[in-house]
């Protein structure tokens, strides 16, 4: 494991201390868990935003977030993110099937 040094405000330090105390774990463990959860959440948020903007498809969003396509679709559904699949895509797919 690599050591990382960062500066934190008093407010951030208080949050970490309260989290560590509430979970009965060390401050280091609390920080690592908070970073894992926060980074995962932020990656999903960014991936879904790029998906909504049309910059990536569902597969690209899933890869960015580190999820399977099914997991990414579930996240999109849970967050009310609508599909980019429109009538033009449907018509193209119907034509391809003919």
N, C-alpha and C positions, 0 to 999 in steps of 0.2 A: 504494500500500500504506500502511496506517495503522500508526503506531507504537503499541505497547501496552506498558505498564510493569507488572511484577509482581514480587513478592518470592518468592524461592526459598530453601529450606533448603540447607545444605551438602550434604546427601544428594542432593537434586534436582539441584543444580549439578554434583555429581560424576557423576551418571547422564548428564546432558546432555554433559558433557565427554568421557566414555567413548564415548558414542554418536557424537559428532562425530569423535573420533579414529578409531574403528573404521571409520567410513564415509568418512573422508578429506574431510570437509566442514566448513563453518563451524558455530559454535555456533548461530547464528541459523537456518541451514538445518536443523540437527538438531532444534531446538525446533519449528520449523514442521511438519516431517514428523511428529514425535512427537504434536503436537497434532492434526494431520489424522487420523492413524491412531487415536489414542485417542478423539477425538470421534466418529469414524465407528463405532468399536466400541461406545462407550457409547450412541449413538443406536440402534443395532441391538438392544442389550441391553434398553434401556428400551422400545422398540417391541414386542419379543417379550414382555416382561413385561406390558405393557398388553394385548396380544393374548391371553395366557394368562388374564389377569384378566377378559377379556370386555369391556374398555373400548373396544376398537377391533377391527374385523375385519382380515383380511389386507391389504386395500387401505389402510386407515388406518395400519396398522403400516408398510407399505411407504412411504407418503407421509411419515410421521414420520422414517423412517430415510433417506429420499432414495434409495430403491431402486425398481426395478420390482417388480410383484407376483411375477413369476417369481424374481427375485433374492431377495426376502424369503422366498418359499416354500423356496428352496434353503437360506437361512440357518437357517430354522426346522428343516428336515430335518437339516442338519448338526449342529445343537445339540440334537436330540432333543425339540424342542417339538412336542407333539401338536396335531392339529387340534381346533378347537372345534366342528367339525361333528359333531352327535350324531344319535341315532335320531329325535328330534323334527324336526330340520332335514330329515332324509331323508324322513320321512313327509310333511312339508309340500311338499317338492319333488316327490314322487311324486303327491300330490294335485293340484298345479299342472299336472302333465303330463297329467292325465286329462281 
